[in-house]
């Protein structure tokens, strides 16, 4: 058994970096630090805890957005339904509505489609 959770980094592929940064900023209040690493255009999620697992938006020819790739789940609200209602009213496509995990014992999740066509998850302990 591992001592710690192994997740350290996640990447969400994008085609239009400006559009993706705006999407996550408008709908979730996230801010990003933009940079170029080798030939990859990146927007790295800004967090107070620099050592925490995080995500980046990545534009590169070998990274293509897809509704069928790995799903990253983001914890962006203490009450998931409030956030999901807000983004749905703003026109964000909800792929799977808020649903309990193990009857709510492990929280609640949903899936949405981001501006680039990726399937992304949201999670919270409270519905």
Secondary structure as UniProt FT lines:
FT   STRAND          9..13
FT   HELIX           17..28
FT   STRAND          32..37
FT   TURN            38..39
FT   STRAND          40..45
FT   TURN            50..51
FT   STRAND          54..60
FT   TURN            61..62
FT   TURN            67..68
FT   STRAND          73..74
FT   HELIX           80..89
FT   TURN            90..91
FT   STRAND          94..100
FT   TURN            102..106
FT   STRAND          108..113
FT   TURN            115..116
FT   STRAND          119..124
//
